[in-house]
Amino acid sequence: MDEKATEALETKNAKDLNFWKGFIIPAFFPVLFLICVILTIDMQIVDYPMLNRFFGGDDLFIFSLFNLLVSLIAWPVIGYNLPPPYHEGGKVSATIGLTGGGLVFLWGLVMLSFIGAS
């Protein structure tokens, strides 16, 4: 290979630190709120008086679930709109988010069709 082709190949390597920052930043909040939802699914809020003061009943679970939903919607928007040093990783992350969201949406439609058929 000549020097120009080798140089072009070297500049296409986007797997540096900026790529990984752009890949992880949009997916950070959905992962964080997924952990919160998992931790609060069967949590008895009366055992935690400080949390019970701010969130009565199942409000903490509903709050975490709502934040998960909003962060899942914002994931592709953030990923596609990252500034130039991080935009390559952001595009990959947003594409993964949209693909995963589409598959979960189709799975939900299938589950609803099974519920409606019985």
C-alpha positions as CSV (number, residue, x, y, z in Angstrom):
1,M,0.0,0.0,0.0
2,D,1.1,3.5,-0.6
3,E,1.4,6.1,2.1
4,K,-1.9,7.9,1.3
5,A,-3.9,4.7,1.7
6,T,-2.2,3.8,5.0
7,E,-2.8,7.4,6.2
8,A,-6.5,7.2,5.3
9,L,-6.9,3.9,7.2
10,E,-5.2,5.3,10.3
11,T,-7.6,8.3,10.3
12,K,-10.7,6.1,10.1
13,N,-9.8,4.4,13.4
14,A,-12.5,5.9,15.7
15,K,-11.9,3.5,18.6
16,D,-10.0,6.0,20.7
17,L,-11.0,7.6,24.0
18,N,-13.3,10.1,22.4
19,F,-15.2,7.3,20.7
20,W,-15.8,5.5,24.0
21,K,-16.8,8.7,25.7
22,G,-19.4,9.3,23.0
23,F,-20.5,5.7,23.2
24,I,-21.0,5.7,27.0
25,I,-22.3,9.2,27.7
26,P,-25.8,8.8,26.1
27,A,-26.3,5.4,27.6
28,F,-25.3,6.4,31.2
29,F,-28.7,7.6,32.4
30,P,-30.8,4.7,31.1
31,V,-28.4,2.2,32.8
32,L,-28.5,4.3,36.0
33,F,-32.3,4.4,36.1
34,L,-32.6,0.8,35.1
35,I,-30.6,-0.1,38.3
36,C,-32.9,2.3,40.3
37,V,-36.0,0.5,38.9
38,I,-34.6,-2.9,39.7
39,L,-33.7,-1.8,43.3
40,T,-37.1,-0.3,43.9
41,I,-39.4,-3.0,42.4
42,D,-40.0,-4.8,45.8
43,M,-38.8,-2.1,48.1
44,Q,-40.9,-1.5,51.2
45,I,-40.7,2.2,51.6
46,V,-41.9,2.2,55.2
47,D,-38.6,0.7,56.2
48,Y,-36.8,3.8,55.1
49,P,-38.3,6.8,57.0
50,M,-36.3,9.5,55.1
51,L,-37.5,8.1,51.7
52,N,-41.0,7.7,53.1
53,R,-41.1,11.4,53.9
54,F,-40.5,12.4,50.2
55,F,-42.1,9.4,48.4
56,G,-45.2,7.8,50.0
57,G,-46.2,4.3,48.9
58,D,-44.9,3.2,45.5
59,D,-44.0,6.7,44.3
60,L,-40.2,6.0,44.3
61,F,-40.7,3.0,41.9
62,I,-43.0,5.1,39.7
63,F,-40.5,8.0,39.8
64,S,-37.7,5.7,38.8
65,L,-39.7,4.0,36.1
66,F,-40.7,7.4,34.6
67,N,-37.1,8.6,34.6
68,L,-36.1,5.4,32.9
69,L,-38.7,6.0,30.2
70,V,-37.6,9.6,29.7
71,S,-33.9,8.7,29.6
72,L,-34.6,5.9,27.0
73,I,-36.4,8.5,24.8
74,A,-33.5,11.0,25.2
75,W,-30.7,8.4,24.6
76,P,-30.8,8.6,20.7
77,V,-31.4,12.3,20.7
78,I,-28.3,12.9,22.9
79,G,-26.3,10.3,20.9
80,Y,-27.0,11.9,17.5
81,N,-26.4,15.4,18.7
82,L,-23.0,15.0,20.4
83,P,-20.2,17.5,19.4
84,P,-17.6,16.4,16.8
85,P,-14.9,14.7,19.0
86,Y,-17.6,12.4,20.4
87,H,-20.0,12.1,17.5
88,E,-18.8,8.8,16.1
89,G,-19.4,6.9,19.4
90,G,-22.6,8.8,19.9
91,K,-24.0,7.7,16.6
92,V,-23.2,4.0,17.3
93,S,-24.7,4.3,20.8
94,A,-27.9,6.0,19.5
95,T,-28.2,3.3,16.8
96,I,-28.0,0.6,19.4
97,G,-30.5,2.4,21.5
98,L,-33.0,2.7,18.6
99,T,-32.5,-0.9,17.6
100,G,-33.0,-2.2,21.2
101,G,-36.0,0.1,21.7
102,G,-37.6,-1.1,18.4
103,L,-37.1,-4.7,19.4
104,V,-38.6,-4.1,22.9
105,F,-41.5,-2.3,21.2
106,L,-42.1,-5.3,18.9
107,W,-41.9,-7.7,21.8
108,G,-44.4,-5.6,23.7
109,L,-46.8,-5.7,20.7
110,V,-46.4,-9.5,20.5
111,M,-47.2,-9.8,24.3
112,L,-50.2,-7.6,23.9
113,S,-51.5,-9.7,21.0
114,F,-51.1,-12.8,23.2
115,I,-53.1,-11.1,26.0
116,G,-55.8,-10.1,23.5
117,A,-56.0,-13.5,22.0
118,S,-56.7,-15.3,25.2
